[in-house]
Amino acid sequence: MVYRIKEIREERKMTQEELAKASGVSRATIAALENHTARTTTTKTLLKLANALGTTVDAIFFTPNV
């Protein structure tokens, strides 16, 4: 699974630490998802990240052209 968290976070000009504070998700988890070292995560975590990024879980999963 490839997540677009890093791409969206950088578009929002946020650091991993800022996203961690805004979402309540650890920076280590965010880094693992961005670097594709974490293969799975919970829906709850994705919802927290999406809310903090001002987007949807769908946007984290899919590129706009899919």
HTML snippet that shows the backbone in 3Dmol.js (N, CA, C, O; Angstrom):
<script src="https://3Dmol.org/build/3Dmol-min.js"></script>
<div id="view" style="width:600px;height:400px;position:relative"></div>
<script>
const pdb = `
ATOM      1  N   MET A   1       0.851  -1.184   0.000  1.00  0.00           N
ATOM      2  CA  MET A   1       0.000   0.000   0.000  1.00  0.00           C
ATOM      3  C   MET A   1       0.891   1.240   0.000  1.00  0.00           C
ATOM      4  O   MET A   1       1.795   1.362   0.826  1.00  0.00           O
ATOM      5  N   VAL A   2       0.636   2.136  -0.909  1.00  0.00           N
ATOM      6  CA  VAL A   2       1.378   3.390  -0.973  1.00  0.00           C
ATOM      7  C   VAL A   2       0.448   4.521  -0.542  1.00  0.00           C
ATOM      8  O   VAL A   2      -0.592   4.766  -1.153  1.00  0.00           O
ATOM      9  N   TYR A   3       0.848   5.190   0.512  1.00  0.00           N
ATOM     10  CA  TYR A   3       0.073   6.322   1.009  1.00  0.00           C
ATOM     11  C   TYR A   3       0.651   7.619   0.456  1.00  0.00           C
ATOM     12  O   TYR A   3       1.847   7.703   0.179  1.00  0.00           O
ATOM     13  N   ARG A   4      -0.200   8.626   0.298  1.00  0.00           N
ATOM     14  CA  ARG A   4       0.224   9.930  -0.200  1.00  0.00           C
ATOM     15  C   ARG A   4       0.398  10.936   0.934  1.00  0.00           C
ATOM     16  O   ARG A   4       0.338  12.144   0.708  1.00  0.00           O
ATOM     17  N   ILE A   5       0.611  10.442   2.148  1.00  0.00           N
ATOM     18  CA  ILE A   5       0.682  11.321   3.316  1.00  0.00           C
ATOM     19  C   ILE A   5       1.785  12.359   3.164  1.00  0.00           C
ATOM     20  O   ILE A   5       1.557  13.543   3.411  1.00  0.00           O
ATOM     21  N   LYS A   6       2.972  11.931   2.762  1.00  0.00           N
ATOM     22  CA  LYS A   6       4.093  12.870   2.634  1.00  0.00           C
ATOM     23  C   LYS A   6       3.794  13.939   1.597  1.00  0.00           C
ATOM     24  O   LYS A   6       4.028  15.124   1.835  1.00  0.00           O
ATOM     25  N   GLU A   7       3.283  13.527   0.460  1.00  0.00           N
ATOM     26  CA  GLU A   7       2.962  14.475  -0.606  1.00  0.00           C
ATOM     27  C   GLU A   7       1.965  15.533  -0.130  1.00  0.00           C
ATOM     28  O   GLU A   7       2.156  16.728  -0.360  1.00  0.00           O
ATOM     29  N   ILE A   8       0.913  15.085   0.528  1.00  0.00           N
ATOM     30  CA  ILE A   8      -0.120  16.010   1.010  1.00  0.00           C
ATOM     31  C   ILE A   8       0.432  16.881   2.136  1.00  0.00           C
ATOM     32  O   ILE A   8       0.165  18.082   2.186  1.00  0.00           O
ATOM     33  N   ARG A   9       1.201  16.275   3.035  1.00  0.00           N
ATOM     34  CA  ARG A   9       1.791  17.035   4.144  1.00  0.00           C
ATOM     35  C   ARG A   9       2.691  18.141   3.612  1.00  0.00           C
ATOM     36  O   ARG A   9       2.639  19.271   4.096  1.00  0.00           O
ATOM     37  N   GLU A  10       3.508  17.826   2.631  1.00  0.00           N
ATOM     38  CA  GLU A  10       4.403  18.837   2.058  1.00  0.00           C
ATOM     39  C   GLU A  10       3.636  19.920   1.313  1.00  0.00           C
ATOM     40  O   GLU A  10       4.039  21.083   1.333  1.00  0.00           O
ATOM     41  N   GLU A  11       2.533  19.556   0.653  1.00  0.00           N
ATOM     42  CA  GLU A  11       1.683  20.567   0.008  1.00  0.00           C
ATOM     43  C   GLU A  11       1.143  21.552   1.038  1.00  0.00           C
ATOM     44  O   GLU A  11       0.967  22.735   0.747  1.00  0.00           O
ATOM     45  N   ARG A  12       0.881  21.051   2.248  1.00  0.00           N
ATOM     46  CA  ARG A  12       0.349  21.884   3.339  1.00  0.00           C
ATOM     47  C   ARG A  12       1.460  22.607   4.098  1.00  0.00           C
ATOM     48  O   ARG A  12       1.199  23.355   5.041  1.00  0.00           O
ATOM     49  N   LYS A  13       2.723  22.369   3.668  1.00  0.00           N
ATOM     50  CA  LYS A  13       3.897  22.982   4.287  1.00  0.00           C
ATOM     51  C   LYS A  13       3.975  22.650   5.781  1.00  0.00           C
ATOM     52  O   LYS A  13       4.240  23.512   6.618  1.00  0.00           O
ATOM     53  N   MET A  14       3.735  21.378   6.083  1.00  0.00           N
ATOM     54  CA  MET A  14       3.794  20.894   7.457  1.00  0.00           C
ATOM     55  C   MET A  14       4.994  19.967   7.616  1.00  0.00           C
ATOM     56  O   MET A  14       5.370  19.248   6.690  1.00  0.00           O
ATOM     57  N   THR A  15       5.585  19.996   8.802  1.00  0.00           N
ATOM     58  CA  THR A  15       6.618  19.019   9.136  1.00  0.00           C
ATOM     59  C   THR A  15       5.938  17.778   9.703  1.00  0.00           C
ATOM     60  O   THR A  15       4.754  17.803  10.039  1.00  0.00           O
ATOM     61  N   GLN A  16       6.694  16.706   9.802  1.00  0.00           N
ATOM     62  CA  GLN A  16       6.149  15.503  10.429  1.00  0.00           C
ATOM     63  C   GLN A  16       5.752  15.796  11.868  1.00  0.00           C
ATOM     64  O   GLN A  16       4.726  15.312  12.345  1.00  0.00           O
ATOM     65  N   GLU A  17       6.561  16.585  12.556  1.00  0.00           N
ATOM     66  CA  GLU A  17       6.276  16.926  13.950  1.00  0.00           C
ATOM     67  C   GLU A  17       4.971  17.725  14.063  1.00  0.00           C
ATOM     68  O   GLU A  17       4.168  17.479  14.963  1.00  0.00           O
ATOM     69  N   GLU A  18       4.763  18.669  13.161  1.00  0.00           N
ATOM     70  CA  GLU A  18       3.515  19.452  13.176  1.00  0.00           C
ATOM     71  C   GLU A  18       2.304  18.555  12.915  1.00  0.00           C
ATOM     72  O   GLU A  18       1.262  18.699  13.555  1.00  0.00           O
ATOM     73  N   LEU A  19       2.455  17.634  11.973  1.00  0.00           N
ATOM     74  CA  LEU A  19       1.364  16.712  11.686  1.00  0.00           C
ATOM     75  C   LEU A  19       1.106  15.801  12.880  1.00  0.00           C
ATOM     76  O   LEU A  19      -0.044  15.498  13.198  1.00  0.00           O
ATOM     77  N   ALA A  20       2.165  15.371  13.533  1.00  0.00           N
ATOM     78  CA  ALA A  20       2.013  14.522  14.714  1.00  0.00           C
ATOM     79  C   ALA A  20       1.230  15.251  15.808  1.00  0.00           C
ATOM     80  O   ALA A  20       0.324  14.681  16.417  1.00  0.00           O
ATOM     81  N   LYS A  21       1.582  16.497  16.048  1.00  0.00           N
ATOM     82  CA  LYS A  21       0.874  17.287  17.074  1.00  0.00           C
ATOM     83  C   LYS A  21      -0.579  17.522  16.690  1.00  0.00           C
ATOM     84  O   LYS A  21      -1.470  17.432  17.535  1.00  0.00           O
ATOM     85  N   ALA A  22      -0.822  17.823  15.422  1.00  0.00           N
ATOM     86  CA  ALA A  22      -2.182  18.125  14.960  1.00  0.00           C
ATOM     87  C   ALA A  22      -3.080  16.884  14.939  1.00  0.00           C
ATOM     88  O   ALA A  22      -4.291  16.979  15.142  1.00  0.00           O
ATOM     89  N   SER A  23      -2.476  15.728  14.694  1.00  0.00           N
ATOM     90  CA  SER A  23      -3.275  14.514  14.523  1.00  0.00           C
ATOM     91  C   SER A  23      -3.324  13.617  15.749  1.00  0.00           C
ATOM     92  O   SER A  23      -4.252  12.823  15.900  1.00  0.00           O
ATOM     93  N   GLY A  24      -2.338  13.737  16.621  1.00  0.00           N
ATOM     94  CA  GLY A  24      -2.254  12.822  17.748  1.00  0.00           C
ATOM     95  C   GLY A  24      -1.629  11.485  17.372  1.00  0.00           C
ATOM     96  O   GLY A  24      -1.677  10.532  18.150  1.00  0.00           O
ATOM     97  N   VAL A  25      -1.043  11.414  16.178  1.00  0.00           N
ATOM     98  CA  VAL A  25      -0.355  10.215  15.695  1.00  0.00           C
ATOM     99  C   VAL A  25       1.139  10.458  15.879  1.00  0.00           C
ATOM    100  O   VAL A  25       1.627  11.548  15.580  1.00  0.00           O
ATOM    101  N   SER A  26       1.863   9.470  16.361  1.00  0.00           N
ATOM    102  CA  SER A  26       3.288   9.679  16.629  1.00  0.00           C
ATOM    103  C   SER A  26       4.061   9.994  15.347  1.00  0.00           C
ATOM    104  O   SER A  26       3.705   9.547  14.257  1.00  0.00           O
ATOM    105  N   ARG A  27       5.129  10.778  15.512  1.00  0.00           N
ATOM    106  CA  ARG A  27       5.971  11.111  14.375  1.00  0.00           C
ATOM    107  C   ARG A  27       6.597   9.849  13.797  1.00  0.00           C
ATOM    108  O   ARG A  27       6.779   9.749  12.584  1.00  0.00           O
ATOM    109  N   ALA A  28       6.923   8.897  14.644  1.00  0.00           N
ATOM    110  CA  ALA A  28       7.511   7.636  14.181  1.00  0.00           C
ATOM    111  C   ALA A  28       6.542   6.882  13.265  1.00  0.00           C
ATOM    112  O   ALA A  28       6.960   6.308  12.259  1.00  0.00           O
ATOM    113  N   THR A  29       5.268   6.883  13.606  1.00  0.00           N
ATOM    114  CA  THR A  29       4.259   6.225  12.769  1.00  0.00           C
ATOM    115  C   THR A  29       4.126   6.954  11.438  1.00  0.00           C
ATOM    116  O   THR A  29       4.053   6.320  10.385  1.00  0.00           O
ATOM    117  N   ILE A  30       4.095   8.268  11.481  1.00  0.00           N
ATOM    118  CA  ILE A  30       4.001   9.065  10.256  1.00  0.00           C
ATOM    119  C   ILE A  30       5.201   8.783   9.362  1.00  0.00           C
ATOM    120  O   ILE A  30       5.047   8.580   8.158  1.00  0.00           O
ATOM    121  N   ALA A  31       6.392   8.771   9.946  1.00  0.00           N
ATOM    122  CA  ALA A  31       7.611   8.506   9.170  1.00  0.00           C
ATOM    123  C   ALA A  31       7.557   7.118   8.539  1.00  0.00           C
ATOM    124  O   ALA A  31       7.924   6.949   7.376  1.00  0.00           O
ATOM    125  N   ALA A  32       7.104   6.130   9.301  1.00  0.00           N
ATOM    126  CA  ALA A  32       7.032   4.767   8.778  1.00  0.00           C
ATOM    127  C   ALA A  32       6.037   4.674   7.621  1.00  0.00           C
ATOM    128  O   ALA A  32       6.302   3.986   6.635  1.00  0.00           O
ATOM    129  N   LEU A  33       4.901   5.355   7.728  1.00  0.00           N
ATOM    130  CA  LEU A  33       3.921   5.346   6.642  1.00  0.00           C
ATOM    131  C   LEU A  33       4.461   6.063   5.410  1.00  0.00           C
ATOM    132  O   LEU A  33       4.269   5.606   4.283  1.00  0.00           O
ATOM    133  N   GLU A  34       5.134   7.184   5.629  1.00  0.00           N
ATOM    134  CA  GLU A  34       5.685   7.942   4.505  1.00  0.00           C
ATOM    135  C   GLU A  34       6.816   7.199   3.803  1.00  0.00           C
ATOM    136  O   GLU A  34       6.972   7.300   2.586  1.00  0.00           O
ATOM    137  N   ASN A  35       7.593   6.463   4.565  1.00  0.00           N
ATOM    138  CA  ASN A  35       8.742   5.751   3.999  1.00  0.00           C
ATOM    139  C   ASN A  35       8.395   4.331   3.582  1.00  0.00           C
ATOM    140  O   ASN A  35       9.267   3.566   3.168  1.00  0.00           O
ATOM    141  N   HIS A  36       7.134   3.985   3.693  1.00  0.00           N
ATOM    142  CA  HIS A  36       6.627   2.677   3.280  1.00  0.00           C
ATOM    143  C   HIS A  36       7.252   1.531   4.066  1.00  0.00           C
ATOM    144  O   HIS A  36       7.326   0.406   3.571  1.00  0.00           O
ATOM    145  N   THR A  37       7.704   1.810   5.298  1.00  0.00           N
ATOM    146  CA  THR A  37       8.199   0.732   6.149  1.00  0.00           C
ATOM    147  C   THR A  37       7.079   0.140   6.981  1.00  0.00           C
ATOM    148  O   THR A  37       7.201  -0.975   7.487  1.00  0.00           O
ATOM    149  N   ALA A  38       5.984   0.881   7.128  1.00  0.00           N
ATOM    150  CA  ALA A  38       4.780   0.358   7.779  1.00  0.00           C
ATOM    151  C   ALA A  38       3.836  -0.084   6.676  1.00  0.00           C
ATOM    152  O   ALA A  38       3.438   0.716   5.829  1.00  0.00           O
ATOM    153  N   ARG A  39       3.486  -1.340   6.690  1.00  0.00           N
ATOM    154  CA  ARG A  39       2.641  -1.864   5.616  1.00  0.00           C
ATOM    155  C   ARG A  39       1.161  -1.685   5.897  1.00  0.00           C
ATOM    156  O   ARG A  39       0.354  -1.600   4.971  1.00  0.00           O
ATOM    157  N   THR A  40       0.807  -1.627   7.161  1.00  0.00           N
ATOM    158  CA  THR A  40      -0.598  -1.474   7.513  1.00  0.00           C
ATOM    159  C   THR A  40      -0.737  -0.441   8.615  1.00  0.00           C
ATOM    160  O   THR A  40       0.220  -0.128   9.323  1.00  0.00           O
ATOM    161  N   THR A  41      -1.925   0.074   8.744  1.00  0.00           N
ATOM    162  CA  THR A  41      -2.275   0.961   9.847  1.00  0.00           C
ATOM    163  C   THR A  41      -3.771   0.846  10.057  1.00  0.00           C
ATOM    164  O   THR A  41      -4.470   0.203   9.273  1.00  0.00           O
ATOM    165  N   THR A  42      -4.251   1.457  11.097  1.00  0.00           N
ATOM    166  CA  THR A  42      -5.680   1.359  11.398  1.00  0.00           C
ATOM    167  C   THR A  42      -6.455   2.457  10.680  1.00  0.00           C
ATOM    168  O   THR A  42      -5.905   3.489  10.297  1.00  0.00           O
ATOM    169  N   THR A  43      -7.718   2.206  10.514  1.00  0.00           N
ATOM    170  CA  THR A  43      -8.614   3.217   9.944  1.00  0.00           C
ATOM    171  C   THR A  43      -8.627   4.452  10.837  1.00  0.00           C
ATOM    172  O   THR A  43      -8.670   5.580  10.345  1.00  0.00           O
ATOM    173  N   LYS A  44      -8.589   4.241  12.135  1.00  0.00           N
ATOM    174  CA  LYS A  44      -8.594   5.354  13.092  1.00  0.00           C
ATOM    175  C   LYS A  44      -7.381   6.273  12.866  1.00  0.00           C
ATOM    176  O   LYS A  44      -7.510   7.497  12.890  1.00  0.00           O
ATOM    177  N   THR A  45      -6.214   5.676  12.648  1.00  0.00           N
ATOM    178  CA  THR A  45      -5.009   6.466  12.392  1.00  0.00           C
ATOM    179  C   THR A  45      -5.134   7.240  11.091  1.00  0.00           C
ATOM    180  O   THR A  45      -4.787   8.420  11.036  1.00  0.00           O
ATOM    181  N   LEU A  46      -5.625   6.590  10.042  1.00  0.00           N
ATOM    182  CA  LEU A  46      -5.805   7.280   8.759  1.00  0.00           C
ATOM    183  C   LEU A  46      -6.796   8.428   8.883  1.00  0.00           C
ATOM    184  O   LEU A  46      -6.589   9.489   8.294  1.00  0.00           O
ATOM    185  N   LEU A  47      -7.863   8.230   9.637  1.00  0.00           N
ATOM    186  CA  LEU A  47      -8.837   9.304   9.843  1.00  0.00           C
ATOM    187  C   LEU A  47      -8.208  10.482  10.577  1.00  0.00           C
ATOM    188  O   LEU A  47      -8.453  11.635  10.219  1.00  0.00           O
ATOM    189  N   LYS A  48      -7.409  10.210  11.588  1.00  0.00           N
ATOM    190  CA  LYS A  48      -6.731  11.286  12.323  1.00  0.00           C
ATOM    191  C   LYS A  48      -5.805  12.078  11.396  1.00  0.00           C
ATOM    192  O   LYS A  48      -5.785  13.309  11.423  1.00  0.00           O
ATOM    193  N   LEU A  49      -5.044  11.354  10.580  1.00  0.00           N
ATOM    194  CA  LEU A  49      -4.126  12.023   9.653  1.00  0.00           C
ATOM    195  C   LEU A  49      -4.891  12.832   8.612  1.00  0.00           C
ATOM    196  O   LEU A  49      -4.533  13.976   8.330  1.00  0.00           O
ATOM    197  N   ALA A  50      -5.925  12.256   8.046  1.00  0.00           N
ATOM    198  CA  ALA A  50      -6.722  12.959   7.039  1.00  0.00           C
ATOM    199  C   ALA A  50      -7.331  14.227   7.621  1.00  0.00           C
ATOM    200  O   ALA A  50      -7.290  15.283   6.990  1.00  0.00           O
ATOM    201  N   ASN A  51      -7.893  14.130   8.811  1.00  0.00           N
ATOM    202  CA  ASN A  51      -8.497  15.310   9.448  1.00  0.00           C
ATOM    203  C   ASN A  51      -7.459  16.392   9.692  1.00  0.00           C
ATOM    204  O   ASN A  51      -7.716  17.568   9.433  1.00  0.00           O
ATOM    205  N   ALA A  52      -6.289  16.007  10.188  1.00  0.00           N
ATOM    206  CA  ALA A  52      -5.237  16.986  10.466  1.00  0.00           C
ATOM    207  C   ALA A  52      -4.718  17.632   9.182  1.00  0.00           C
ATOM    208  O   ALA A  52      -4.282  18.783   9.194  1.00  0.00           O
ATOM    209  N   LEU A  53      -4.768  16.892   8.079  1.00  0.00           N
ATOM    210  CA  LEU A  53      -4.314  17.416   6.791  1.00  0.00           C
ATOM    211  C   LEU A  53      -5.424  18.148   6.032  1.00  0.00           C
ATOM    212  O   LEU A  53      -5.180  18.731   4.976  1.00  0.00           O
ATOM    213  N   GLY A  54      -6.629  18.114   6.568  1.00  0.00           N
ATOM    214  CA  GLY A  54      -7.749  18.783   5.907  1.00  0.00           C
ATOM    215  C   GLY A  54      -8.154  18.088   4.624  1.00  0.00           C
ATOM    216  O   GLY A  54      -8.520  18.742   3.647  1.00  0.00           O
ATOM    217  N   THR A  55      -8.089  16.759   4.622  1.00  0.00           N
ATOM    218  CA  THR A  55      -8.411  15.993   3.425  1.00  0.00           C
ATOM    219  C   THR A  55      -9.203  14.752   3.827  1.00  0.00           C
ATOM    220  O   THR A  55      -9.647  14.629   4.969  1.00  0.00           O
ATOM    221  N   THR A  56      -9.372  13.849   2.888  1.00  0.00           N
ATOM    222  CA  THR A  56     -10.113  12.623   3.150  1.00  0.00           C
ATOM    223  C   THR A  56      -9.169  11.423   3.116  1.00  0.00           C
ATOM    224  O   THR A  56      -8.060  11.499   2.586  1.00  0.00           O
ATOM    225  N   VAL A  57      -9.625  10.331   3.684  1.00  0.00           N
ATOM    226  CA  VAL A  57      -8.841   9.095   3.625  1.00  0.00           C
ATOM    227  C   VAL A  57      -8.655   8.672   2.174  1.00  0.00           C
ATOM    228  O   VAL A  57      -7.587   8.186   1.804  1.00  0.00           O
ATOM    229  N   ASP A  58      -9.682   8.851   1.351  1.00  0.00           N
ATOM    230  CA  ASP A  58      -9.562   8.527  -0.083  1.00  0.00           C
ATOM    231  C   ASP A  58      -8.389   9.257  -0.725  1.00  0.00           C
ATOM    232  O   ASP A  58      -7.654   8.674  -1.522  1.00  0.00           O
ATOM    233  N   ALA A  59      -8.212  10.516  -0.385  1.00  0.00           N
ATOM    234  CA  ALA A  59      -7.125  11.312  -0.972  1.00  0.00           C
ATOM    235  C   ALA A  59      -5.759  10.796  -0.546  1.00  0.00           C
ATOM    236  O   ALA A  59      -4.782  10.940  -1.282  1.00  0.00           O
ATOM    237  N   ILE A  60      -5.686  10.200   0.632  1.00  0.00           N
ATOM    238  CA  ILE A  60      -4.418   9.634   1.112  1.00  0.00           C
ATOM    239  C   ILE A  60      -4.071   8.379   0.309  1.00  0.00           C
ATOM    240  O   ILE A  60      -2.896   8.090   0.083  1.00  0.00           O
ATOM    241  N   PHE A  61      -5.088   7.639  -0.117  1.00  0.00           N
ATOM    242  CA  PHE A  61      -4.877   6.381  -0.823  1.00  0.00           C
ATOM    243  C   PHE A  61      -4.690   6.535  -2.331  1.00  0.00           C
ATOM    244  O   PHE A  61      -3.848   5.856  -2.920  1.00  0.00           O
ATOM    245  N   PHE A  62      -5.452   7.404  -2.951  1.00  0.00           N
ATOM    246  CA  PHE A  62      -5.539   7.414  -4.407  1.00  0.00           C
ATOM    247  C   PHE A  62      -4.993   8.702  -4.982  1.00  0.00           C
ATOM    248  O   PHE A  62      -5.144   9.773  -4.394  1.00  0.00           O
ATOM    249  N   THR A  63      -4.361   8.592  -6.134  1.00  0.00           N
ATOM    250  CA  THR A  63      -3.935   9.788  -6.856  1.00  0.00           C
ATOM    251  C   THR A  63      -5.154  10.369  -7.548  1.00  0.00           C
ATOM    252  O   THR A  63      -6.100   9.631  -7.825  1.00  0.00           O
ATOM    253  N   PRO A  64      -5.169  11.663  -7.839  1.00  0.00           N
ATOM    254  CA  PRO A  64      -6.339  12.303  -8.447  1.00  0.00           C
ATOM    255  C   PRO A  64      -6.784  11.678  -9.757  1.00  0.00           C
ATOM    256  O   PRO A  64      -7.968  11.759 -10.083  1.00  0.00           O
ATOM    257  N   ASN A  65      -5.899  11.062 -10.523  1.00  0.00           N
ATOM    258  CA  ASN A  65      -6.249  10.516 -11.823  1.00  0.00           C
ATOM    259  C   ASN A  65      -6.736   9.077 -11.803  1.00  0.00           C
ATOM    260  O   ASN A  65      -6.977   8.480 -12.852  1.00  0.00           O
ATOM    261  N   VAL A  66      -6.879   8.527 -10.617  1.00  0.00           N
ATOM    262  CA  VAL A  66      -7.309   7.119 -10.522  1.00  0.00           C
ATOM    263  C   VAL A  66      -8.817   7.052 -10.451  1.00  0.00           C
ATOM    264  O   VAL A  66      -9.383   5.963 -10.367  1.00  0.00           O
TER     265      VAL A  66
END
`;
const viewer = $3Dmol.createViewer("view");
viewer.addModel(pdb, "pdb");
viewer.setStyle({}, {cartoon: {color: "spectrum"}});
viewer.zoomTo();
viewer.render();
</script>
